[in-house]
Amino acid sequence: KVYFFPRKGADPASSSDSTVLGILDNVDCSGKNTTGGFGANHLTSIHVAMFEFQDVNIAEKLWELDNAGCVVHVVRTNHGTDDDAAIAALNNCDAHNGVTIDSIHYRVNGDDNNTSADEMIGFLHSKYLVIDGFYSVSPNQRLVWTGSYNYTTAALTSNDEALLKLSSHDDFFQAFQAHFQTLAAQPSSTVHTGTCPCPVC
């Protein structure tokens, strides 16, 4: 399935208007899986790799899903101060693990908020979402959404973007999961987990 943007006049806070919120609304963190997911109980896992993560509505939804029993892990590029509100929403902690956030530096020497600092030779430019678990009233789902869509309100309402959903393609799913684990293991990352540390997830 392919989604195209912009959606003029869309409300970024509405799951009927925001494509990504609509996708995340289909996740059931209380649903039971028998394979995959995270840990011995096969908790639904949500992996996000994102160059620009500025949409607070998506951040709040991911936090809500983690707090409801899913295991959410985000790897993003620390790209100045424009994403501070979204990362603060992700970094809140409550009853469950707390969202794991790996921040890959955009500027040399970790000087990410200094626009005159040199850019890193390598930084995360990927944009994808991987769900392993209970989705759309079905357990054991293995799904990927990828494309040009950053998690910003401009991507929804103003930009020419495309988002591709991949389902029933196990090889693609495994490749994205392997790539995500490679990103999360990079020593240049900085982990934020609020006050309730998450296991490696």
Backbone bond lengths (Angstrom), bond angles and torsions (degrees), N, CA, C in turn:
res aa  C-N    CA-C-N  psi(-1)  N-CA   C-N-CA  omega(-1)  CA-C   N-CA-C  phi
1 K - - - 1.456 - - 1.514 108.59 -
2 V 1.344 116.25 141.27 1.463 120.88 -179.28 1.527 109.25 -124.63
3 Y 1.332 115.15 137.69 1.459 122.35 176.21 1.525 107.51 -115.12
4 F 1.338 116.19 140.80 1.458 120.66 179.32 1.524 110.48 -121.86
5 F 1.329 115.59 150.09 1.455 123.18 -176.95 1.529 108.27 -134.91
6 P 1.378 117.33 161.08 1.456 128.31 13.57 1.530 113.35 -84.77
7 R 1.335 114.13 163.53 1.456 122.04 170.78 1.528 106.07 -111.64
8 K 1.302 115.78 92.27 1.467 122.05 -174.92 1.525 110.37 -59.47
9 G 1.335 115.32 133.44 1.450 120.47 177.44 1.514 114.73 77.15
10 A 1.334 117.76 5.02 1.462 120.62 -179.63 1.523 110.19 -67.41
11 D 1.328 115.94 145.40 1.458 122.38 176.47 1.525 107.92 -92.75
12 P 1.341 118.66 112.39 1.472 120.33 -177.10 1.530 113.86 -62.13
13 A 1.326 117.27 -18.05 1.465 120.51 -179.03 1.519 112.57 -92.22
14 S 1.324 117.44 -1.57 1.466 121.45 -176.67 1.522 110.38 -104.73
15 S 1.328 116.59 126.59 1.466 119.43 179.63 1.521 112.26 -70.47
16 S 1.331 117.93 -15.10 1.462 119.55 174.56 1.526 111.28 -82.21
17 D 1.344 117.09 -18.22 1.463 121.59 178.77 1.524 112.11 -104.07
18 S 1.338 117.00 -40.93 1.460 121.40 -178.20 1.521 109.60 -83.24
19 T 1.307 116.64 115.95 1.465 121.09 -177.06 1.519 111.54 -59.14
20 V 1.324 117.44 -44.09 1.465 120.32 -176.88 1.526 110.64 -68.82
21 L 1.336 118.16 -40.56 1.464 119.60 175.64 1.527 110.49 -61.64
22 G 1.320 116.87 -39.53 1.459 120.19 177.02 1.519 112.27 -61.76
23 I 1.321 116.66 -40.19 1.471 121.09 176.13 1.523 110.08 -61.94
24 L 1.319 116.38 -49.13 1.464 120.74 -176.68 1.517 112.45 -67.00
25 D 1.324 117.41 -26.24 1.470 120.77 176.00 1.522 112.25 -63.71
26 N 1.325 117.21 -20.20 1.466 121.04 -179.77 1.528 113.07 -83.77
27 V 1.339 117.47 -5.16 1.463 121.21 179.97 1.528 108.89 -83.98
28 D 1.330 116.28 132.72 1.470 122.08 177.47 1.526 108.36 -116.65
29 C 1.319 116.25 104.24 1.467 120.42 -175.57 1.522 112.56 -76.33
30 S 1.333 117.85 -11.77 1.468 120.74 175.78 1.528 111.32 -94.46
31 G 1.328 116.79 -8.61 1.460 120.51 178.86 1.515 111.66 -69.10
32 K 1.299 117.76 144.61 1.463 123.17 -175.96 1.520 111.21 -97.10
33 N 1.317 115.08 128.25 1.461 121.99 174.80 1.526 109.10 -105.23
34 T 1.315 115.66 156.43 1.467 120.37 177.81 1.518 112.18 -112.38
35 T 1.332 117.61 -10.87 1.464 122.08 176.85 1.516 108.80 -139.88
36 G 1.330 116.42 166.59 1.459 121.66 172.11 1.511 113.35 62.88
37 G 1.321 115.23 -151.87 1.446 120.78 -179.85 1.514 112.58 64.90
38 F 1.338 115.62 -154.67 1.458 121.34 -177.05 1.518 110.67 -113.43
39 G 1.337 116.31 130.17 1.448 122.10 171.30 1.514 114.78 75.47
40 A 1.316 114.33 -177.22 1.470 121.10 -176.03 1.516 112.60 -66.52
41 N 1.347 116.55 -24.40 1.469 120.01 179.56 1.522 112.71 -92.64
42 H 1.321 116.89 4.82 1.471 122.36 176.62 1.526 111.61 54.12
43 L 1.340 115.84 46.66 1.459 120.06 177.19 1.530 109.42 -62.26
44 T 1.313 116.76 142.59 1.456 120.31 177.88 1.526 109.74 -61.37
45 S 1.321 116.37 126.45 1.461 120.90 179.48 1.525 109.66 -109.26
46 I 1.337 114.08 143.04 1.462 122.33 179.89 1.519 107.43 -127.13
47 H 1.322 117.12 117.67 1.459 122.63 178.88 1.524 109.05 -113.18
48 V 1.318 115.66 130.07 1.458 121.62 178.38 1.521 108.51 -124.37
49 A 1.328 117.30 127.13 1.465 123.09 171.10 1.523 106.58 -117.94
50 M 1.339 117.10 120.48 1.463 119.03 -168.74 1.523 111.17 -146.24
51 F 1.338 115.15 130.54 1.464 120.78 176.27 1.531 110.03 -68.31
52 E 1.333 117.53 -56.59 1.459 120.87 179.13 1.526 109.04 -118.22
53 F 1.328 116.28 118.63 1.461 121.86 -179.66 1.525 106.98 -120.95
54 Q 1.345 115.85 92.63 1.455 121.12 -176.05 1.528 112.67 -119.80
55 D 1.319 118.74 -10.78 1.461 121.71 -174.88 1.533 109.71 -80.03
56 V 1.323 115.87 106.35 1.462 121.78 -177.67 1.521 110.98 -64.04
57 N 1.329 117.51 -32.82 1.465 120.86 -179.80 1.526 111.43 -62.34
58 I 1.326 116.92 -42.23 1.468 120.61 177.53 1.517 110.04 -68.16
59 A 1.327 116.70 -40.96 1.474 120.32 178.72 1.525 110.55 -60.27
60 E 1.313 117.08 -45.01 1.473 120.21 -179.60 1.522 111.27 -64.94
61 K 1.331 117.15 -36.47 1.465 120.35 178.42 1.525 110.71 -67.09
62 L 1.324 117.73 -42.69 1.470 120.34 177.98 1.523 110.85 -63.03
63 W 1.329 117.01 -41.56 1.466 119.92 176.64 1.533 110.34 -60.31
64 E 1.332 116.09 -43.59 1.466 121.07 179.39 1.526 111.22 -60.03
65 L 1.332 117.46 -41.38 1.465 120.97 179.84 1.525 110.74 -67.42
66 D 1.330 117.50 -42.18 1.462 119.68 176.90 1.522 110.63 -61.86
67 N 1.308 116.36 -42.64 1.451 120.33 -179.09 1.528 112.09 -67.15
68 A 1.345 116.34 -23.41 1.466 121.04 178.93 1.522 112.68 -85.06
69 G 1.353 117.59 -4.78 1.456 119.66 175.61 1.503 115.74 123.94
70 C 1.334 118.22 -7.80 1.458 120.16 171.58 1.531 109.00 -75.06
71 V 1.318 116.85 168.79 1.468 121.87 176.47 1.529 106.80 -118.11
72 V 1.329 115.45 110.98 1.466 121.75 -173.31 1.525 109.78 -108.57
73 H 1.324 116.12 131.68 1.466 123.06 179.37 1.524 107.22 -134.52
74 V 1.327 115.73 125.03 1.469 122.40 -178.68 1.520 109.20 -118.62
75 V 1.326 116.42 131.54 1.462 122.34 168.02 1.522 106.46 -115.05
76 R 1.328 116.22 127.04 1.465 119.42 -176.85 1.520 109.71 -142.85
77 T 1.320 116.10 161.70 1.457 121.33 173.80 1.515 108.69 -87.11
78 N 1.336 116.79 129.23 1.460 121.61 174.74 1.516 107.38 -76.70
79 H 1.314 114.96 101.83 1.462 122.17 -166.43 1.519 109.37 -118.24
80 G 1.332 117.36 59.68 1.456 120.39 179.33 1.511 112.70 85.08
81 T 1.343 116.02 -157.82 1.464 121.53 -173.93 1.520 113.59 -98.61
82 D 1.329 118.63 -7.26 1.465 120.66 -174.77 1.528 112.97 -64.36
83 D 1.331 116.71 -21.22 1.464 119.51 -178.06 1.527 112.60 -101.62
84 D 1.332 117.93 8.08 1.463 119.89 -174.02 1.527 112.66 -60.80
85 A 1.326 117.88 -40.04 1.467 120.69 -178.12 1.529 110.86 -66.74
86 A 1.329 116.77 -41.00 1.468 120.14 179.78 1.523 110.73 -66.81
87 I 1.329 117.37 -42.21 1.461 120.00 -179.40 1.523 110.51 -68.08
88 A 1.323 117.93 -35.23 1.462 120.57 175.72 1.524 110.72 -63.11
89 A 1.338 117.29 -38.11 1.469 120.50 177.54 1.524 111.16 -66.32
90 L 1.314 117.35 -39.52 1.464 121.02 177.04 1.522 111.37 -66.33
91 N 1.323 116.35 -33.89 1.453 122.05 -170.55 1.524 113.30 -83.81
92 N 1.327 117.04 -1.96 1.456 120.72 174.63 1.530 108.97 -67.84
93 C 1.330 118.08 149.68 1.457 121.10 -178.57 1.522 110.62 -130.55
94 D 1.325 115.57 147.58 1.462 119.92 177.04 1.517 108.53 -147.50
95 A 1.334 117.76 -126.90 1.458 120.75 -166.17 1.525 113.99 -73.01
96 H 1.310 118.59 -28.55 1.463 119.73 -174.21 1.522 109.38 -97.57
97 N 1.312 117.61 -150.11 1.458 121.33 -171.82 1.526 113.99 -70.72
98 G 1.306 116.23 -35.46 1.454 120.83 -165.80 1.509 109.05 93.37
99 V 1.321 116.11 137.10 1.461 121.34 -179.50 1.524 109.35 -64.77
100 T 1.326 117.27 133.56 1.459 121.43 172.45 1.524 108.48 -87.24
101 I 1.319 116.56 129.81 1.466 122.52 -179.21 1.519 108.74 -125.03
102 D 1.313 116.78 121.09 1.465 121.97 171.78 1.522 107.75 -105.95
103 S 1.317 116.20 124.45 1.466 121.47 -177.12 1.518 109.37 -109.38
104 I 1.302 116.06 115.24 1.467 121.77 179.25 1.528 108.32 -93.20
105 H 1.313 116.27 129.16 1.458 120.41 -173.18 1.528 111.89 -68.90
106 Y 1.329 115.47 137.76 1.459 122.37 176.20 1.530 111.45 -93.05
107 R 1.322 116.20 -28.82 1.462 121.43 -178.00 1.530 110.69 -111.35
108 V 1.315 115.99 149.55 1.460 122.55 179.97 1.529 109.76 -59.79
109 N 1.331 115.61 142.94 1.461 123.69 179.07 1.528 112.56 65.34
110 G 1.334 117.23 20.59 1.453 120.09 177.27 1.515 113.80 70.32
111 D 1.324 116.97 16.66 1.469 121.57 -177.34 1.523 109.01 -88.40
112 D 1.344 116.20 62.05 1.457 121.32 -166.73 1.524 113.79 -70.46
113 N 1.310 118.23 -24.81 1.467 120.87 -177.70 1.523 112.70 -91.88
114 N 1.326 117.11 0.64 1.465 121.86 179.49 1.522 108.98 -98.99
115 T 1.315 116.55 102.88 1.470 120.45 -174.25 1.521 112.73 -68.25
116 S 1.329 117.79 -14.10 1.469 119.62 178.14 1.523 112.63 -91.30
117 A 1.332 117.35 -7.56 1.471 120.70 177.67 1.524 109.64 -72.40
118 D 1.315 116.38 152.21 1.460 121.08 179.81 1.526 110.51 -65.13
119 E 1.342 115.06 144.51 1.453 119.65 174.48 1.523 110.15 -74.42
120 M 1.328 115.72 148.69 1.459 120.49 174.32 1.524 109.59 -64.07
121 I 1.318 115.93 150.08 1.466 119.58 175.21 1.521 110.18 -65.16
122 G 1.318 116.27 -38.34 1.464 120.47 178.80 1.511 110.84 -127.97
123 F 1.312 116.90 132.42 1.456 122.37 174.81 1.530 107.74 -150.13
124 L 1.313 116.66 167.62 1.458 120.85 -176.78 1.524 110.93 -75.22
125 H 1.319 116.68 120.65 1.464 121.26 175.14 1.527 111.28 -117.31
126 S 1.324 116.91 4.21 1.464 121.39 179.69 1.521 110.84 -69.41
127 K 1.349 114.51 160.80 1.460 121.53 177.54 1.525 106.44 -146.00
128 Y 1.336 117.01 92.74 1.464 117.72 178.85 1.515 112.17 -151.60
129 L 1.319 113.77 159.04 1.460 124.55 178.70 1.521 107.38 -129.04
130 V 1.338 116.63 129.97 1.464 121.90 178.34 1.528 108.50 -123.16
131 I 1.318 116.68 124.89 1.468 121.71 177.48 1.523 108.32 -117.14
132 D 1.333 114.49 126.28 1.461 122.24 179.48 1.533 106.84 -123.73
133 G 1.346 116.03 96.70 1.456 117.50 -179.28 1.512 113.72 154.73
134 F 1.326 116.24 -139.03 1.465 122.70 -169.73 1.531 109.64 -88.88
135 Y 1.323 115.95 112.58 1.460 120.96 -174.85 1.516 109.70 -140.81
136 S 1.316 116.11 133.63 1.467 122.38 176.11 1.530 111.14 52.61
137 V 1.336 114.40 53.56 1.473 126.55 178.01 1.524 113.89 59.40
138 S 1.330 118.19 20.30 1.467 120.99 179.56 1.523 110.38 -130.91
139 P 1.346 117.92 135.44 1.465 120.97 177.51 1.527 111.59 -79.70
140 N 1.335 115.32 166.78 1.470 122.53 168.83 1.525 113.51 61.24
141 Q 1.322 116.61 33.63 1.463 120.49 178.78 1.526 109.92 -85.13
142 R 1.322 116.21 145.92 1.466 121.88 -179.60 1.527 106.94 -131.93
143 L 1.341 114.99 103.28 1.462 121.26 -166.81 1.521 111.26 -131.39
144 V 1.330 115.35 147.80 1.460 122.29 178.07 1.526 108.80 -133.81
145 W 1.334 116.19 137.67 1.458 122.31 167.86 1.522 107.18 -121.70
146 T 1.317 116.98 128.03 1.457 120.55 -177.80 1.525 109.15 -147.49
147 G 1.323 116.44 162.10 1.459 120.64 179.34 1.507 110.36 156.86
148 S 1.336 116.07 -145.19 1.468 121.27 -177.66 1.522 112.52 -99.45
149 Y 1.319 117.31 1.02 1.468 122.42 -170.51 1.530 111.72 -81.04
150 N 1.345 117.05 108.24 1.458 121.77 168.68 1.521 109.29 -78.75
151 Y 1.329 116.72 158.39 1.467 120.55 178.58 1.526 109.15 -85.45
152 T 1.341 114.02 73.62 1.459 123.08 176.33 1.525 107.97 -132.95
153 T 1.322 116.77 155.83 1.463 119.26 176.89 1.530 110.54 -68.62
154 A 1.335 117.75 -30.00 1.459 120.27 177.85 1.525 111.53 -63.69
155 A 1.343 117.54 -35.97 1.466 120.07 178.23 1.511 110.56 -61.40
156 L 1.329 117.11 -34.56 1.461 121.39 -179.94 1.517 112.15 -76.44
157 T 1.334 117.49 -45.53 1.465 120.43 -166.84 1.518 115.21 -105.79
158 S 1.347 118.34 -16.72 1.465 119.51 -170.95 1.515 115.37 -128.65
159 N 1.313 118.34 -28.74 1.468 121.08 -168.62 1.523 112.46 -94.66
160 D 1.319 114.48 155.58 1.472 121.94 172.81 1.524 107.17 -86.22
161 E 1.338 116.68 101.75 1.458 122.08 -173.97 1.526 110.89 -132.59
162 A 1.329 115.76 162.23 1.464 121.70 174.31 1.519 108.71 -137.65
163 L 1.337 115.43 144.27 1.458 122.35 -179.88 1.519 107.89 -133.41
164 L 1.319 117.06 127.17 1.462 123.09 -175.66 1.523 109.98 -112.25
165 K 1.327 116.68 127.70 1.465 121.90 174.35 1.521 109.25 -97.14
166 L 1.351 116.06 130.02 1.455 122.43 177.51 1.524 108.75 -115.20
167 S 1.314 116.90 121.62 1.465 121.54 176.23 1.522 108.49 -135.12
168 S 1.323 115.52 153.88 1.469 121.37 -179.42 1.524 112.14 60.98
169 H 1.323 115.71 32.07 1.473 121.52 176.75 1.530 107.29 -130.81
170 D 1.305 116.69 82.74 1.456 121.53 -172.58 1.526 113.06 -61.31
171 D 1.331 117.18 -37.16 1.461 119.81 -179.29 1.528 110.69 -63.67
172 F 1.329 117.06 -42.48 1.455 120.73 178.11 1.528 110.38 -64.33
173 F 1.322 115.93 -44.96 1.456 120.93 179.35 1.534 111.00 -56.86
174 Q 1.317 116.36 -47.88 1.467 120.72 -179.18 1.526 111.44 -63.99
175 A 1.326 116.88 -36.87 1.461 120.40 179.87 1.528 110.81 -65.60
176 F 1.336 116.59 -42.78 1.462 119.20 178.25 1.529 110.99 -66.61
177 Q 1.321 117.90 -40.07 1.459 120.22 178.20 1.532 111.12 -63.71
178 A 1.325 116.80 -40.77 1.466 120.45 178.56 1.525 110.37 -64.65
179 H 1.322 116.54 -41.06 1.459 120.31 178.19 1.526 110.59 -62.99
180 F 1.321 116.62 -41.05 1.454 120.20 179.85 1.526 111.29 -62.40
181 Q 1.323 117.13 -42.87 1.459 120.16 179.06 1.530 111.09 -64.40
182 T 1.327 117.02 -35.12 1.464 120.50 175.80 1.519 110.64 -63.49
183 L 1.330 116.78 -44.72 1.465 120.64 177.78 1.521 111.54 -60.26
184 A 1.333 115.53 -47.10 1.469 120.41 -175.62 1.519 112.22 -65.37
185 A 1.328 117.32 -21.57 1.464 121.27 -177.76 1.528 112.77 -90.30
186 Q 1.333 117.93 -2.14 1.458 119.44 -176.29 1.527 111.53 -67.07
187 P 1.320 117.82 133.07 1.466 120.38 -177.74 1.518 113.37 -69.07
188 S 1.334 118.00 -16.38 1.462 120.44 -179.97 1.519 111.86 -79.93
189 S 1.323 117.46 -4.39 1.456 121.28 -178.85 1.523 110.84 -79.99
190 T 1.313 115.04 151.28 1.458 122.56 174.09 1.512 108.03 -117.67
191 V 1.318 118.04 124.86 1.457 121.46 -174.30 1.522 109.96 -95.05
192 H 1.326 115.63 131.24 1.453 122.32 175.13 1.521 107.66 -119.02
193 T 1.331 117.83 126.34 1.453 119.54 179.12 1.523 112.29 -137.02
194 G 1.324 117.51 22.84 1.447 119.26 177.81 1.503 111.98 58.80
195 T 1.315 117.16 -139.50 1.461 121.57 -177.10 1.511 112.59 -103.77
196 C 1.324 117.79 1.92 1.458 119.62 -177.72 1.518 108.86 -130.67
197 P 1.323 117.96 86.81 1.467 121.29 -172.31 1.519 113.42 -56.00
198 C 1.296 114.25 138.55 1.464 121.79 177.94 1.523 108.47 -92.84
199 P 1.323 118.78 145.12 1.460 119.44 171.21 1.519 109.78 -66.18
200 V 1.300 117.46 171.00 1.464 120.32 176.70 1.513 107.31 -62.92
201 C 1.326 116.07 116.63 1.464 118.93 -171.29 1.514 111.89 -140.28
